[in-house]
Amino acid sequence: MDPQTLPGEELHRYNAIKSRYKVAFEPLKVREHALQLLKITDLEQILDGKDPLKDVSSFPFWIRLWEAAIVLCEYIAGMPCKPGTTLLELGAGLGAPGLTAAKIGYQVTLSDYEDLILDFERINAAASKLDNVDCLLLDWLNPPEMDRFDVILGAEILFREEFFEPLLNVLRKALKPDGVVYLAHDSKRRSLEPFLKMAEKEYRIAATQRKLKSFDGDKVILLNRLQPRH
């Protein structure tokens, strides 16, 4: 991927990021769909001396393409999409699942809590030659007024229990009454079960498993579908 082929605004964002961090584009193929993801290649630059082993909440989860996100990409790529269907990705990070959805025709909004992350998402959408993607600054603790969406996605977004109720509140605000939520997480993520127990009061929940080979052994990814109870 030649960054100089980016549109003017995204090229400006890219140059601003490149002046601060070591970055590189990495291609991702999801079935027949080709994405380009700009990633930080030097983790120390973004950690800024913090030790994520001491405080997991300090780890910038958004900088990595997690196995759960890849599984969610594959899943959404295999689903039919009616024209005009809207989709929100929560905690989108690099945005791979949402960008995959945009490739197959969804009207996509990528969201995260920091302007820097949104800049990566905007660049990745442009580099992947997508014009049906918007970006939204979304703080779960203080969500803005927003449209309601047909589909909401999230990959590896459950890692702090104090955010469970705020997340449920975001879903209440952002999901259409007949909408559906898809969440993908590593099966070892201990926070998933308590969140689903909270959510089952409001949602019918289904679950499937996917296995994904990775450098450190096979990963089992849990894919959950949440549909509002009526």
C-alpha positions in Angstrom: 0.0 0.0 0.0 1.5 3.3 -1.1 0.4 6.0 1.4 0.8 8.7 -1.3 -2.3 7.3 -3.0 -4.5 8.2 0.0 -7.0 11.1 -0.5 -5.7 14.5 0.7 -7.4 14.5 4.1 -6.4 11.0 5.0 -2.9 11.5 3.7 -2.6 14.5 6.1 -3.8 12.3 9.0 -1.3 9.6 8.0 1.6 12.1 7.9 0.7 13.4 11.3 0.6 9.9 12.8 3.8 8.9 11.0 5.6 11.9 12.6 4.8 10.4 16.1 4.8 6.6 15.6 6.4 3.9 13.6 3.6 2.6 11.4 3.0 0.3 8.4 0.1 -0.9 6.4 -0.8 -4.6 6.6 -3.1 -6.3 4.1 -6.0 -8.4 5.4 -7.9 -10.7 3.1 -11.4 -11.7 4.2 -12.8 -14.2 1.7 -12.7 -12.1 -1.6 -12.5 -8.8 0.2 -9.2 -7.0 0.6 -8.5 -4.5 3.4 -5.5 -2.4 4.3 -4.9 -1.7 8.0 -2.5 0.9 9.3 -0.8 -0.4 12.4 1.7 0.8 15.0 4.8 -1.4 14.7 6.6 -0.3 17.8 4.5 -1.1 20.9 6.8 0.8 23.3 5.9 4.1 21.6 2.3 3.8 22.5 2.8 2.2 26.0 4.9 5.1 27.0 6.6 3.2 29.8 3.5 1.5 31.2 3.6 -2.1 32.2 0.4 -3.8 30.8 1.2 -7.0 32.9 0.7 -4.9 36.1 -2.4 -3.1 34.9 -4.3 -4.7 31.9 -6.5 -1.7 31.6 -3.4 0.3 30.5 -2.9 -1.9 27.5 -4.0 -0.2 24.3 -6.1 -3.0 23.0 -7.0 -1.1 19.8 -3.5 -1.4 18.3 -3.7 -5.1 17.7 -5.8 -7.1 15.3 -7.2 -9.7 17.6 -8.2 -13.3 16.6 -11.7 -12.5 17.7 -11.8 -9.6 15.2 -10.7 -11.9 12.4 -13.5 -14.4 13.3 -16.0 -11.6 13.3 -14.8 -10.5 9.9 -15.3 -14.0 8.5 -18.7 -14.3 10.1 -20.0 -10.9 8.8 -18.6 -11.6 5.4 -20.7 -14.7 5.1 -24.0 -13.0 6.0 -26.4 -11.5 3.4 -26.7 -7.7 3.6 -29.9 -5.9 2.5 -29.3 -2.5 0.9 -29.3 0.3 3.4 -28.6 -1.9 6.5 -26.8 0.2 9.1 -24.0 -1.2 11.3 -22.1 0.1 14.3 -18.8 -1.3 15.5 -18.1 -0.6 19.1 -14.5 -0.3 20.3 -13.6 -0.7 16.7 -9.8 -0.1 17.0 -8.3 -0.8 13.6 -11.9 -1.4 12.3 -11.4 -4.7 10.5 -14.9 -6.2 11.2 -16.7 -2.9 10.4 -14.6 -2.4 7.2 -15.4 -6.0 6.2 -19.1 -5.2 6.6 -18.7 -2.0 4.5 -17.1 -4.2 1.8 -20.3 -6.2 1.5 -22.6 -3.2 1.5 -23.5 -2.2 5.0 -23.6 1.5 5.9 -21.0 1.4 8.6 -20.1 3.6 11.6 -16.8 2.8 13.4 -16.6 4.0 17.0 -14.0 4.3 19.7 -13.1 6.6 22.6 -10.1 8.5 21.3 -9.5 10.8 18.3 -6.2 9.1 17.4 -8.0 5.8 17.0 -10.6 7.4 14.8 -7.8 8.7 12.6 -6.5 5.2 12.1 -10.0 4.1 11.2 -10.5 6.9 8.7 -7.1 6.0 7.1 -7.9 2.3 7.0 -11.3 3.0 5.3 -9.7 5.2 2.7 -6.8 2.7 2.1 -9.4 0.0 1.7 -11.2 2.1 -0.9 -14.4 2.5 1.1 -16.7 5.5 1.1 -19.6 4.1 3.1 -17.8 4.4 6.5 -18.3 7.1 9.1 -16.4 7.4 12.4 -17.9 8.3 15.8 -16.2 9.4 19.0 -18.0 7.3 21.6 -17.4 7.3 25.3 -19.5 4.6 26.8 -19.7 6.5 30.1 -21.1 9.6 28.3 -22.6 8.4 25.0 -23.8 11.1 22.6 -27.1 11.2 20.9 -26.9 8.9 18.0 -28.9 7.1 15.4 -30.1 3.5 16.0 -28.5 0.7 14.0 -29.7 -2.5 12.6 -26.5 -4.4 13.6 -23.9 -3.7 16.3 -20.6 -5.5 16.4 -17.9 -5.8 19.0 -14.6 -7.9 19.2 -12.7 -8.1 22.5 -14.5 -5.2 24.0 -15.3 -6.9 27.4 -12.3 -6.6 29.7 -13.4 -4.2 32.5 -16.5 -5.0 34.6 -17.2 -1.4 35.4 -18.0 -0.9 31.8 -20.7 -3.6 31.6 -23.6 -1.4 32.6 -22.4 1.5 30.5 -22.1 -0.9 27.5 -25.7 -2.2 28.1 -26.8 1.4 28.2 -25.1 2.1 24.8 -26.9 -0.9 23.3 -30.2 0.4 24.6 -29.6 3.7 22.9 -28.0 2.5 19.7 -29.8 -0.7 18.7 -33.0 -0.8 16.8 -35.8 -2.8 18.6 -35.5 -5.5 16.0 -31.7 -5.2 15.7 -29.0 -7.7 16.5 -25.7 -7.6 18.4 -22.7 -9.8 17.5 -19.8 -10.1 20.0 -16.6 -12.1 19.6 -14.2 -12.9 22.4 -11.5 -15.3 23.2 -13.1 -18.2 25.2 -10.6 -17.5 28.0 -11.9 -14.0 28.6 -13.3 -14.4 32.1 -15.4 -11.2 31.9 -17.6 -12.6 29.1 -19.8 -14.8 31.3 -20.7 -12.2 33.9 -21.6 -9.7 31.2 -23.8 -12.2 29.4 -25.6 -13.0 32.7 -26.4 -9.3 33.1 -27.4 -9.0 29.4 -29.8 -12.0 29.4 -32.4 -10.1 31.3 -32.8 -7.9 28.1 -31.6 -10.1 25.3 -32.0 -13.6 23.9 -28.5 -14.9 23.6 -27.1 -17.6 21.3 -23.5 -18.8 21.1 -21.2 -20.6 18.7 -17.5 -21.4 18.8 -14.9 -20.9 16.1 -11.3 -22.2 16.2 -8.6 -20.1 14.7 -4.9 -21.1 14.3 -2.4 -18.6 15.7 1.3 -18.4 16.4 0.8 -19.4 20.1 -1.6 -22.3 19.5 -5.2 -22.7 18.4 -7.6 -20.0 19.8 -11.2 -20.8 20.6 -13.4 -17.8 19.9 -16.9 -17.5 21.3 -19.3 -15.7 19.0 -22.5 -14.4 20.7 -25.6 -13.2 19.2 -27.9 -10.9 21.3 -31.4 -10.0 20.2 -33.7 -7.8 22.3 -36.5 -9.5 24.2 -39.9 -8.2 23.4 
